[in-house]
Amino acid sequence: MEEPVFYVKDMISPIMDFFENCGYDKQTLWGNMYNDFSSIMRFYKKISKVLRYNKI
């Protein structure tokens, strides 16, 4: 049985919706969190290449 595949870019909107529902302003969230999300996505892109290369 295959394990589900999750993509960081697909999780950004639900995460932002969650914080908005908690009372955070959308513009402030995007301004503060954009760099964090970009860093997370870069990390997962790098690690996925390493995993594929090493066939893990």
C-alpha positions as CSV (number, residue, x, y, z in Angstrom):
1,M,0.0,0.0,0.0
2,E,1.4,3.4,-1.0
3,E,1.8,6.1,1.5
4,P,0.1,9.4,0.8
5,V,2.3,12.2,-0.7
6,F,2.0,15.7,0.8
7,Y,3.3,18.8,-1.0
8,V,4.3,21.9,1.1
9,K,2.8,24.2,-1.6
10,D,-0.6,22.5,-1.2
11,M,-0.5,23.0,2.6
12,I,0.1,26.8,2.5
13,S,-3.5,27.9,1.9
14,P,-5.0,25.7,4.6
15,I,-2.3,26.9,7.1
16,M,-3.0,30.5,6.2
17,D,-6.7,30.0,6.5
18,F,-6.2,28.5,10.0
19,F,-4.2,31.5,11.1
20,E,-6.8,33.9,9.6
21,N,-9.5,32.1,11.5
22,C,-7.4,32.6,14.7
23,G,-7.6,36.4,14.1
24,Y,-4.4,37.2,12.2
25,D,-4.5,39.7,9.3
26,K,-3.9,38.1,5.9
27,Q,-1.5,40.7,4.6
28,T,0.6,40.6,7.8
29,L,0.7,36.8,7.6
30,W,1.8,36.7,4.0
31,G,4.4,39.4,4.7
32,N,5.8,37.7,7.7
33,M,5.5,34.1,6.6
34,Y,6.4,34.2,2.9
35,N,10.1,33.8,3.6
36,D,9.5,31.0,6.1
37,F,7.4,29.1,3.5
38,S,10.0,29.7,0.8
39,S,12.7,28.3,3.1
40,I,10.6,25.2,4.0
41,M,9.9,24.6,0.3
42,R,13.6,24.9,-0.6
43,F,14.5,22.5,2.2
44,Y,12.0,19.9,1.0
45,K,13.1,20.2,-2.6
46,K,16.7,19.6,-1.5
47,I,15.9,16.7,0.7
48,S,13.7,15.1,-1.9
49,K,16.6,15.2,-4.4
50,V,18.9,13.6,-1.8
51,L,16.3,10.9,-1.0
52,R,15.7,10.1,-4.7
53,Y,19.5,10.0,-5.4
54,N,20.1,7.7,-2.5
55,K,16.9,5.7,-3.2
56,I,15.6,6.1,0.3
